[in-house]
């Protein structure tokens, strides 16, 4: 039973979906994320929903970053175990 099924969803609600991310320089993610989980430490090169491309450097394994992204690029990404949440 889902006690919260009648509650309105928002950006502050817990994610309901997840997708393991295989970084790609060509393919956008099938869903815009609300957060990114980083399983293994490293850098993540990504494209934000607004279009900017940036690299987050030195992310620690086990981090959960609240960020709306459309792509994780393979060039520049060294972190592993990436999971997009929405």
Secondary structure, 3 states (H helix, E strand, C coil): CCCCCCCCCCCCCCCCCEEECCCCCCCCCCCCCCEEEEEECEEEEEEECCCCEEEEEEECCCEEECCCEEEEECCCCCCEEEEEEC
